[in-house]
Amino acid sequence: MLRAVEVVRIPGLLLTADYARHVFTANTEFRQIPDAGLEDSVRARLRRQAGLYEPGRSLRMLIWEGALFALTCPREVMAAQLDRLVSVIGIDTVELGIIPFSAQLRRSPGHGFWIYDRRLVIVETLSTEMWMEDEEDLALYERAWDWLSDSAVHGAQAHRLIGRARAALNLS
């Protein structure tokens, strides 16, 4: 089982090619590193999405509502990305939850993290990835996941929040 919490961006496994291109380009510009194969990176990211459709997989994603409004790309690209999120709501292997601005939180999201099969937590920072396998760290992130999951909405309610973000783009 893979569980992810993202608070400022869309989870990588759910990205459209154009949104991924903007994420990767912004990252290389910010970190002032050479663009080493942008299109290869985008293709690799999209190939990983095949896992969304593998029977027996369980992917649970939580997105803070603010990430739906963060314009880190052109409005048209964001609109397509939001449409993509709506399209995964019905996939059997994916559970997509949105943590609304109005949700009562037992704990603020703080930062994004990924939990892999209750054995590994990965947290990305500006400069590095932290991999945590210690039982105490795992337990802490499991609890954070549970608490944040309690505040999330799913299905039709998640669809409405995504729709509200899309409407805010003011596209004709």
MDTraj code that builds the backbone (N, CA, C; nanometers):
import mdtraj as md
import numpy as np

residues = "MET LEU ARG ALA VAL GLU VAL VAL ARG ILE PRO GLY LEU LEU LEU THR ALA ASP TYR ALA ARG HIS VAL PHE THR ALA ASN THR GLU PHE ARG GLN ILE PRO ASP ALA GLY LEU GLU ASP SER VAL ARG ALA ARG LEU ARG ARG GLN ALA GLY LEU TYR GLU PRO GLY ARG SER LEU ARG MET LEU ILE TRP GLU GLY ALA LEU PHE ALA LEU THR CYS PRO ARG GLU VAL MET ALA ALA GLN LEU ASP ARG LEU VAL SER VAL ILE GLY ILE ASP THR VAL GLU LEU GLY ILE ILE PRO PHE SER ALA GLN LEU ARG ARG SER PRO GLY HIS GLY PHE TRP ILE TYR ASP ARG ARG LEU VAL ILE VAL GLU THR LEU SER THR GLU MET TRP MET GLU ASP GLU GLU ASP LEU ALA LEU TYR GLU ARG ALA TRP ASP TRP LEU SER ASP SER ALA VAL HIS GLY ALA GLN ALA HIS ARG LEU ILE GLY ARG ALA ARG ALA ALA LEU ASN LEU SER".split()
xyz = np.array([
    [0.0850, -0.1176, 0.0000],
    [0.0000, 0.0000, 0.0000],
    [0.0895, 0.1239, 0.0000],
    [0.0534, 0.2184, -0.0829],
    [0.1229, 0.3460, -0.0892],
    [0.0260, 0.4539, -0.0443],
    [0.0714, 0.5363, 0.0491],
    [-0.0092, 0.6495, 0.0945],
    [0.0734, 0.7759, 0.0784],
    [0.0095, 0.8809, 0.0311],
    [0.0795, 1.0074, 0.0106],
    [-0.0053, 1.1221, 0.0623],
    [0.0630, 1.2195, 0.1198],
    [0.0015, 1.3468, 0.1576],
    [0.0792, 1.4546, 0.0847],
    [0.0093, 1.5389, 0.0118],
    [0.0731, 1.6536, -0.0530],
    [-0.0019, 1.7790, -0.0117],
    [0.0736, 1.8814, 0.0250],
    [0.0107, 2.0029, 0.0757],
    [0.0262, 2.1226, -0.0171],
    [0.1213, 2.1187, -0.1092],
    [0.1408, 2.2337, -0.1977],
    [0.1440, 2.1962, -0.3446],
    [0.1367, 2.0671, -0.3744],
    [0.1407, 2.0250, -0.5142],
    [0.0590, 1.8979, -0.5317],
    [0.0415, 1.8626, -0.6557],
    [-0.0328, 1.7418, -0.6903],
    [0.0640, 1.6230, -0.6815],
    [0.0207, 1.5094, -0.6268],
    [0.1101, 1.3932, -0.6182],
    [0.1619, 1.3502, -0.7554],
    [0.2884, 1.3154, -0.7604],
    [0.3542, 1.2795, -0.8855],
    [0.2850, 1.1705, -0.9643],
    [0.2264, 1.0737, -0.8961],
    [0.1596, 0.9640, -0.9664],
    [0.0309, 1.0069, -1.0361],
    [-0.0136, 1.1292, -1.0107],
    [-0.1391, 1.1760, -1.0698],
    [-0.1188, 1.2892, -1.1698],
    [0.0054, 1.3188, -1.2054],
    [0.0344, 1.4342, -1.2909],
    [0.0025, 1.4103, -1.4378],
    [-0.0410, 1.5176, -1.5040],
    [-0.0462, 1.5175, -1.6498],
    [0.0949, 1.5466, -1.6998],
    [0.1190, 1.5189, -1.8266],
    [0.2517, 1.5446, -1.8843],
    [0.2871, 1.6932, -1.8769],
    [0.1926, 1.7806, -1.9093],
    [0.2227, 1.9243, -1.9083],
    [0.2507, 1.9757, -1.7676],
    [0.1732, 1.9308, -1.6702],
    [0.1968, 1.9736, -1.5322],
    [0.3340, 1.9231, -1.4867],
    [0.3647, 1.7981, -1.5174],
    [0.4959, 1.7417, -1.4806],
    [0.6083, 1.8228, -1.5435],
    [0.5925, 1.8609, -1.6691],
    [0.6929, 1.9414, -1.7385],
    [0.7185, 2.0721, -1.6629],
    [0.6120, 2.1368, -1.6179],
    [0.6273, 2.2624, -1.5433],
    [0.6938, 2.2390, -1.4081],
    [0.6575, 2.1317, -1.3398],
    [0.7199, 2.0992, -1.2111],
    [0.8694, 2.0755, -1.2290],
    [0.9058, 1.9932, -1.3256],
    [1.0476, 1.9611, -1.3478],
    [1.1265, 2.0835, -1.3925],
    [1.0680, 2.1648, -1.4802],
    [1.1365, 2.2857, -1.5273],
    [1.1592, 2.3825, -1.4124],
    [1.0571, 2.4049, -1.3310],
    [1.0710, 2.4957, -1.2166],
    [1.1773, 2.4447, -1.1196],
    [1.1815, 2.3139, -1.0985],
    [1.2798, 2.2564, -1.0071],
    [1.4222, 2.2765, -1.0580],
    [1.4450, 2.2527, -1.1868],
    [1.5807, 2.2704, -1.2403],
    [1.6209, 2.4172, -1.2384],
    [1.5263, 2.5074, -1.2673],
    [1.5575, 2.6506, -1.2616],
    [1.5883, 2.6939, -1.1185],
    [1.5058, 2.6507, -1.0237],
    [1.5256, 2.6903, -0.8845],
    [1.6575, 2.6378, -0.8293],
    [1.6854, 2.5120, -0.8564],
    [1.8078, 2.4510, -0.8035],
    [1.9304, 2.4869, -0.8859],
    [1.9089, 2.5569, -0.9958],
    [2.0170, 2.6008, -1.0845],
    [2.1031, 2.4831, -1.1293],
    [2.0331, 2.3817, -1.1773],
    [2.1013, 2.2636, -1.2298],
    [2.0663, 2.2505, -1.3779],
    [2.1516, 2.1885, -1.4559],
    [2.1227, 2.1739, -1.5989],
    [2.0008, 2.0852, -1.6225],
    [1.9280, 2.1176, -1.7269],
    [1.8137, 2.0362, -1.7669],
    [1.8678, 1.9096, -1.8316],
    [1.8646, 1.8020, -1.7572],
    [1.9211, 1.6755, -1.8065],
    [1.8087, 1.5818, -1.8486],
    [1.7489, 1.6097, -1.9624],
    [1.6491, 1.5173, -2.0141],
    [1.5092, 1.5406, -1.9628],
    [1.4573, 1.6601, -1.9814],
    [1.3232, 1.6930, -1.9351],
    [1.2195, 1.5933, -1.9879],
    [1.2197, 1.5693, -2.1163],
    [1.1179, 1.4805, -2.1739],
    [1.1336, 1.3366, -2.1249],
    [1.2573, 1.2929, -2.1016],
    [1.2783, 1.1594, -2.0443],
    [1.2191, 1.1524, -1.9039],
    [1.2361, 1.2592, -1.8269],
    [1.1807, 1.2638, -1.6910],
    [1.0290, 1.2593, -1.6937],
    [0.9698, 1.3346, -1.7856],
    [0.8235, 1.3353, -1.7973],
    [0.7732, 1.1962, -1.8365],
    [0.8359, 1.1343, -1.9350],
    [0.7942, 0.9995, -1.9776],
    [0.8074, 0.8988, -1.8628],
    [0.9163, 0.9091, -1.7873],
    [0.9362, 0.8172, -1.6740],
    [0.8264, 0.8364, -1.5698],
    [0.7908, 0.9617, -1.5427],
    [0.6846, 0.9898, -1.4453],
    [0.5525, 0.9304, -1.4930],
    [0.5232, 0.9470, -1.6197],
    [0.3972, 0.8947, -1.6732],
    [0.3955, 0.7420, -1.6759],
    [0.5102, 0.6793, -1.7010],
    [0.5168, 0.5318, -1.6996],
    [0.4823, 0.4773, -1.5610],
    [0.5243, 0.5481, -1.4574],
    [0.4945, 0.5023, -1.3210],
    [0.3444, 0.4976, -1.2946],
    [0.2684, 0.5761, -1.3693],
    [0.1240, 0.5799, -1.3482],
    [0.0551, 0.4497, -1.3877],
    [0.1247, 0.3634, -1.4580],
    [0.0665, 0.2328, -1.4921],
    [0.0260, 0.1584, -1.3653],
    [0.0973, 0.1837, -1.2557],
    [0.0655, 0.1208, -1.1282],
    [-0.0723, 0.1561, -1.0758],
    [-0.1285, 0.2662, -1.1231],
    [-0.2630, 0.3048, -1.0804],
    [-0.3672, 0.2023, -1.1235],
    [-0.3361, 0.1271, -1.2272],
    [-0.4337, 0.0359, -1.2864],
    [-0.4024, -0.1112, -1.2601],
    [-0.3011, -0.1385, -1.1782],
    [-0.2637, -0.2769, -1.1491],
    [-0.3551, -0.3350, -1.0419],
    [-0.4244, -0.4449, -1.0735],
    [-0.5099, -0.5083, -0.9728],
    [-0.4283, -0.5441, -0.8481],
    [-0.4907, -0.5263, -0.7336],
    [-0.4241, -0.5591, -0.6083],
    [-0.3442, -0.4453, -0.5481],
    [-0.3188, -0.3408, -0.6253],
    [-0.2468, -0.2246, -0.5724],
    [-0.3426, -0.1405, -0.4901],
    [-0.2880, -0.0675, -0.3951],
    [-0.3676, 0.0245, -0.3149],
    [-0.2905, 0.1549, -0.3026],
    [-0.3442, 0.2585, -0.3634],
    [-0.2820, 0.3905, -0.3614],
    [-0.3796, 0.4875, -0.2969],
    [-0.3395, 0.5425, -0.1853],
    [-0.4258, 0.6352, -0.1125],
    [-0.3570, 0.7708, -0.1090],
    [-0.4202, 0.8700, -0.1678],
    [-0.3612, 1.0028, -0.1810],
    [-0.4480, 1.1054, -0.1099],
    [-0.3839, 1.1911, -0.0317],
    [-0.4508, 1.3048, 0.0303],
    [-0.3863, 1.4320, -0.0229],
    [-0.4696, 1.5264, -0.0629],
    [-0.4204, 1.6541, -0.1132],
    [-0.4870, 1.7654, -0.0335],
    [-0.4059, 1.8548, 0.0203],
    [-0.4562, 1.9745, 0.0879],
    [-0.5240, 2.0607, -0.0182],
    [-0.6391, 2.1166, 0.0109],
    [-0.7152, 2.1922, -0.0882],
    [-0.6340, 2.3044, -0.1520],
    [-0.5447, 2.3641, -0.0778],
    [-0.4631, 2.4725, -0.1318],
    [-0.3825, 2.4324, -0.2539],
    [-0.3421, 2.3056, -0.2619],
    [-0.2652, 2.2586, -0.3779],
    [-0.3482, 2.2644, -0.5052],
    [-0.4802, 2.2590, -0.4916],
    [-0.5676, 2.2663, -0.6083],
    [-0.5724, 2.4074, -0.6662],
    [-0.5369, 2.5053, -0.5853],
    [-0.5421, 2.6454, -0.6270],
    [-0.4042, 2.7027, -0.6586],
    [-0.2983, 2.6308, -0.6259],
    [-0.1616, 2.6817, -0.6446],
    [-0.1275, 2.6855, -0.7935],
    [-0.1131, 2.8040, -0.8475],
    [-0.0860, 2.8201, -0.9909],
    [0.0639, 2.8163, -1.0163],
    [0.1173, 2.6965, -1.0157],
    [0.2595, 2.6763, -1.0452],
    [0.2808, 2.6479, -1.1933],
    [0.1753, 2.6679, -1.2709],
    [0.1773, 2.6449, -1.4153],
    [0.0693, 2.7343, -1.4761],
    [0.0638, 2.7458, -1.6082],
    [-0.0435, 2.8237, -1.6707],
    [-0.1819, 2.7674, -1.6362],
    [-0.2811, 2.8537, -1.6373],
    [-0.4176, 2.8153, -1.6003],
    [-0.4706, 2.6978, -1.6831],
    [-0.4408, 2.6965, -1.8112],
    [-0.4899, 2.5882, -1.8973],
    [-0.4295, 2.4537, -1.8553],
    [-0.3027, 2.4564, -1.8174],
    [-0.2351, 2.3342, -1.7718],
    [-0.2959, 2.2885, -1.6396],
    [-0.3239, 2.3837, -1.5511],
    [-0.3841, 2.3494, -1.4221],
    [-0.5250, 2.2938, -1.4416],
    [-0.5997, 2.3501, -1.5362],
    [-0.7347, 2.2992, -1.5632],
    [-0.7288, 2.1525, -1.6055],
    [-0.6375, 2.1203, -1.6952],
    [-0.6225, 1.9806, -1.7388],
    [-0.5787, 1.8919, -1.6228],
    [-0.4938, 1.9454, -1.5349],
    [-0.4483, 1.8679, -1.4199],
    [-0.5647, 1.8403, -1.3251],
    [-0.6479, 1.9391, -1.3022],
    [-0.7640, 1.9192, -1.2155],
    [-0.8616, 1.8189, -1.2779],
    [-0.8778, 1.8250, -1.4105],
    [-0.9609, 1.7252, -1.4790],
    [-0.9036, 1.5848, -1.4582],
    [-0.7733, 1.5743, -1.4609],
    [-0.7072, 1.4450, -1.4374],
    [-0.7401, 1.3930, -1.2977],
    [-0.7370, 1.4809, -1.1988],
    [-0.7704, 1.4380, -1.0624],
    [-0.9125, 1.3829, -1.0564],
    [-1.0054, 1.4517, -1.1205],
    [-1.1440, 1.4042, -1.1226],
    [-1.1504, 1.2655, -1.1856],
    [-1.0712, 1.2427, -1.2886],
    [-1.0770, 1.1148, -1.3606],
    [-1.0268, 0.9969, -1.2777],
    [-0.9453, 1.0207, -1.1764],
    [-0.8951, 0.9078, -1.0965],
    [-0.9871, 0.8728, -0.9801],
    [-1.0870, 0.9565, -0.9550],
    [-1.1757, 0.9315, -0.8414],
    [-1.2428, 0.7948, -0.8505],
    [-1.2750, 0.7475, -0.9678],
    [-1.3441, 0.6195, -0.9804],
    [-1.2554, 0.4979, -0.9987],
    [-1.1241, 0.5146, -1.0018],
    [-1.0345, 0.4004, -1.0219],
    [-1.0325, 0.3148, -0.8950],
    [-1.0525, 0.1845, -0.9111],
    [-1.0627, 0.0931, -0.7965],
    [-0.9402, 0.0936, -0.7064],
    [-0.8228, 0.1095, -0.7635],
    [-0.6992, 0.0990, -0.6855],
    [-0.6586, 0.2301, -0.6195],
    [-0.7321, 0.3381, -0.6490],
    [-0.6941, 0.4708, -0.6000],
    [-0.8018, 0.5260, -0.5081],
    [-0.7589, 0.5752, -0.3937],
    [-0.8484, 0.6490, -0.3049],
    [-0.7927, 0.7905, -0.2958],
    [-0.8664, 0.8865, -0.3514],
    [-0.8229, 1.0255, -0.3507],
    [-0.9064, 1.1038, -0.2517],
    [-0.8401, 1.1651, -0.1553],
    [-0.9075, 1.2499, -0.0587],
    [-0.8548, 1.3914, -0.0673],
    [-0.9438, 1.4861, -0.0481],
    [-0.9059, 1.6271, -0.0440],
    [-0.9292, 1.6750, 0.0990],
    [-0.8298, 1.7402, 0.1560],
    [-0.8438, 1.7979, 0.2900],
    [-0.8902, 1.9416, 0.2708],
    [-1.0181, 1.9699, 0.3004],
    [-1.0729, 2.1030, 0.2742],
    [-1.0135, 2.2099, 0.3658],
    [-1.0144, 2.3330, 0.3144],
    [-0.9740, 2.4465, 0.3977],
    [-1.0571, 2.4503, 0.5253],
    [-1.1844, 2.4129, 0.5140],
    [-1.2777, 2.4239, 0.6263],
    [-1.2738, 2.3047, 0.7215],
    [-1.1893, 2.2073, 0.6948],
    [-1.1862, 2.0860, 0.7774],
    [-1.1361, 2.1154, 0.9182],
    [-1.1953, 2.0470, 1.0137],
    [-1.1440, 2.0498, 1.1502],
    [-1.0241, 1.9555, 1.1545],
    [-0.9084, 2.0084, 1.1878],
    [-0.7854, 1.9292, 1.1852],
    [-0.7389, 1.8959, 1.3261],
    [-0.7020, 1.7733, 1.3469],
    [-0.6362, 1.7355, 1.4723],
    [-0.4890, 1.7708, 1.4651],
    [-0.4367, 1.7792, 1.3433],
    [-0.2971, 1.8149, 1.3198],
    [-0.2891, 1.8827, 1.1844],
    [-0.2119, 1.9917, 1.1759],
    [-0.1951, 2.0573, 1.0465],
    [-0.1062, 1.9699, 0.9580],
    [-0.1235, 1.9787, 0.8262],
    [-0.0449, 1.8925, 0.7376],
    [0.1058, 1.9145, 0.7483],
    [0.1507, 2.0366, 0.7676],
    [0.2943, 2.0623, 0.7830],
    [0.3717, 2.0482, 0.6541],
    [0.3875, 1.9266, 0.6054],
    [0.4609, 1.9010, 0.4818],
    [0.4115, 1.7698, 0.4223],
    [0.4439, 1.7504, 0.2959],
    [0.4048, 1.6274, 0.2297],
    [0.4921, 1.5106, 0.2719],
    [0.4379, 1.3912, 0.2580],
    [0.5151, 1.2695, 0.2857],
    [0.4494, 1.1517, 0.2156],
    [0.5290, 1.0497, 0.1947],
    [0.4845, 0.9267, 0.1293],
    [0.5187, 0.8087, 0.2200],
    [0.4223, 0.7212, 0.2430],
    [0.4439, 0.6010, 0.3236],
    [0.4344, 0.4803, 0.2302],
    [0.5411, 0.4022, 0.2252],
    [0.5481, 0.2848, 0.1384],
    [0.5334, 0.1575, 0.2214],
    [0.4188, 0.0913, 0.2066],
    [0.3952, -0.0402, 0.2674],
    [0.4314, -0.0493, 0.4156],
    [0.4112, 0.0541, 0.4897],
    [0.4394, 0.0554, 0.6340],
    [0.5833, 0.0171, 0.6667],
    [0.6735, 0.0446, 0.5727],
    [0.8141, 0.0120, 0.5971],
    [0.9079, 0.1284, 0.5695],
    [0.8586, 0.2305, 0.4970],
    [0.9432, 0.3421, 0.4574],
    [0.8590, 0.4681, 0.4444],
    [0.9120, 0.5793, 0.4962],
    [0.8515, 0.7113, 0.4765],
    [0.9529, 0.7963, 0.4017],
    [0.9059, 0.8658, 0.2992],
    [0.9923, 0.9582, 0.2257],
    [0.9338, 1.0980, 0.2369],
    [1.0203, 1.1921, 0.2744],
    [0.9850, 1.3339, 0.2823],
    [1.0824, 1.4093, 0.1938],
    [1.0292, 1.4904, 0.1033],
    [1.1139, 1.5721, 0.0170],
    [1.1255, 1.7124, 0.0751],
    [1.2482, 1.7648, 0.0736],
    [1.2721, 1.9033, 0.1125],
    [1.3254, 1.9769, -0.0099],
    [1.3606, 2.1028, 0.0067],
    [1.4157, 2.1784, -0.1059],
    [1.5431, 2.1167, -0.1604],
    [1.6226, 2.0573, -0.0727],
    [1.7548, 2.0128, -0.1156],
    [1.7772, 1.8616, -0.1125],
    [1.6868, 1.7876, -0.0518],
    [1.7136, 1.6445, -0.0374],
    [1.5847, 1.5656, -0.0170],
    [1.5976, 1.4362, -0.0202],
    [1.4916, 1.3441, 0.0181],
    [1.5348, 1.2758, 0.1462],
    [1.4446, 1.2686, 0.2415],
    [1.4738, 1.1959, 0.3648],
    [1.4004, 1.0622, 0.3593],
    [1.4731, 0.9546, 0.3815],
    [1.4162, 0.8204, 0.3862],
    [1.4194, 0.7745, 0.5309],
    [1.3037, 0.7409, 0.5855],
    [1.2941, 0.7008, 0.7255],
    [1.2373, 0.5600, 0.7356],
    [1.3103, 0.4746, 0.8062],
    [1.2670, 0.3362, 0.8252],
    [1.2560, 0.2992, 0.9732],
    [1.2908, 0.3907, 1.0593],
    [1.2856, 0.3688, 1.2032],
    [1.1401, 0.3508, 1.2476],
    [1.1170, 0.2556, 1.3358],
    [0.9812, 0.2255, 1.3827],
    [0.9121, 0.3474, 1.4428],
    [0.9852, 0.4290, 1.5181],
    [0.9244, 0.5480, 1.5785],
    [0.8807, 0.6475, 1.4723],
    [0.9650, 0.6691, 1.3716],
    [0.9285, 0.7594, 1.2621],
    [0.8076, 0.7061, 1.1862],
    [0.8098, 0.5763, 1.1559],
    [0.6975, 0.5160, 1.0849],
    [0.5676, 0.5335, 1.1630],
    [0.5724, 0.5088, 1.2927],
    [0.4529, 0.5221, 1.3760],
    [0.4025, 0.6662, 1.3772],
    [0.4940, 0.7613, 1.3835],
    [0.4564, 0.9025, 1.3844],
    [0.3865, 0.9413, 1.2539],
    [0.4427, 0.9001, 1.1418],
    [0.3823, 0.9332, 1.0127],
    [0.2531, 0.8554, 0.9886],
    [0.2445, 0.7345, 1.0407],
    [0.1183, 0.6593, 1.0333],
    [0.0085, 0.7363, 1.1071],
    [0.0407, 0.7878, 1.2253],
    [-0.0565, 0.8644, 1.3032],
    [-0.0938, 0.9930, 1.2296],
    [0.0055, 1.0616, 1.1733],
    [-0.0229, 1.1837, 1.0970],
    [-0.1167, 1.1514, 0.9805],
    [-0.0886, 1.0408, 0.9116],
    [-0.1755, 0.9995, 0.8009],
    [-0.3187, 0.9787, 0.8500],
    [-0.3333, 0.9018, 0.9580],
    [-0.4661, 0.8717, 1.0104],
    [-0.5412, 0.9990, 1.0465],
    [-0.4755, 1.0894, 1.1148],
    [-0.5408, 1.2129, 1.1569],
    [-0.5802, 1.2982, 1.0369],
    [-0.4911, 1.3107, 0.9398],
    [-0.5231, 1.3897, 0.8207],
    [-0.6325, 1.3223, 0.7383],
    [-0.6271, 1.1913, 0.7299],
    [-0.7286, 1.1165, 0.6562],
    [-0.8671, 1.1374, 0.7170],
    [-0.8730, 1.1474, 0.8490],
    [-1.0005, 1.1729, 0.9165],
    [-1.0628, 1.3055, 0.8732],
    [-0.9805, 1.4003, 0.8287],
    [-1.0292, 1.5328, 0.7896],
    [-1.0599, 1.5440, 0.6405],
    [-1.0257, 1.4427, 0.5635],
    [-1.0403, 1.4490, 0.4177],
    [-1.1817, 1.4120, 0.3738],
    [-1.2174, 1.4625, 0.2564],
    [-1.3426, 1.4231, 0.1919],
    [-1.3078, 1.3438, 0.0666],
    [-1.3989, 1.2573, 0.0261],
    [-1.3754, 1.1680, -0.0872],
    [-1.4954, 1.1718, -0.1814],
    [-1.4833, 1.1019, -0.2923],
    [-1.5951, 1.0852, -0.3849],
    [-1.6546, 1.2167, -0.4325],
    [-1.7874, 1.2274, -0.4216],
    [-1.8588, 1.3449, -0.4722],
    [-1.8131, 1.4738, -0.4042],
    [-1.7832, 1.4670, -0.2745],
    [-1.7366, 1.5881, -0.2050],
    [-1.6000, 1.6316, -0.2572],
    [-1.5105, 1.5369, -0.2814],
    [-1.3800, 1.5698, -0.3389],
    [-1.3979, 1.6269, -0.4790],
    [-1.4877, 1.5672, -0.5557],
    [-1.5165, 1.6147, -0.6913],
    [-1.5623, 1.7607, -0.6870],
    [-1.6481, 1.7951, -0.5919],
    [-1.6966, 1.9337, -0.5795],
    [-1.5826, 2.0303, -0.5484],
    [-1.4926, 1.9911, -0.4584],
    [-1.3805, 2.0801, -0.4248],
    [-1.2877, 2.0999, -0.5445],
    [-1.2625, 1.9931, -0.6180],
    [-1.1793, 2.0047, -0.7380],
    [-1.2500, 2.0942, -0.8398],
    [-1.3807, 2.0772, -0.8536],
    [-1.4586, 2.1610, -0.9450],
    [-1.4549, 2.3074, -0.9063],
    [-1.4581, 2.3348, -0.7769],
    [-1.4499, 2.4742, -0.7298],
    [-1.3152, 2.5353, -0.7676],
    [-1.2081, 2.4583, -0.7523],
    [-1.0753, 2.5082, -0.7894],
    [-1.0681, 2.5322, -0.9401],
    [-1.1282, 2.4423, -1.0168],
    [-1.1260, 2.4591, -1.1623],
    [-1.2047, 2.5827, -1.2029],
    [-1.3201, 2.6042, -1.1410],
    [-1.4015, 2.7225, -1.1724],
    [-1.3263, 2.8514, -1.1400],
    [-1.2445, 2.8484, -1.0356],
    [-1.1676, 2.9673, -0.9961],
    [-1.0623, 3.0056, -1.1002],
    [-1.0319, 2.9155, -1.1922],
    [-0.9350, 2.9468, -1.2978],
    [-0.9916, 3.0452, -1.3997],
    [-1.1242, 3.0630, -1.3994],
    [-1.1919, 3.1589, -1.4876],
    [-1.1579, 3.1385, -1.6345],
    [-1.1598, 3.0144, -1.6790],
    [-1.1372, 2.9852, -1.8208],
    [-1.2715, 2.9828, -1.8925],
    [-1.2749, 3.0312, -2.0142],
    [-1.4011, 3.0323, -2.0907],
    [-1.4377, 2.8941, -2.1361],
])
top = md.Topology()
chain = top.add_chain()
for i, resn in enumerate(residues, 1):
    res = top.add_residue(resn, chain, resSeq=i)
    for name in ("N", "CA", "C"):
        top.add_atom(name, md.element.get_by_symbol(name[0]), res)
traj = md.Trajectory(xyz[None], top)
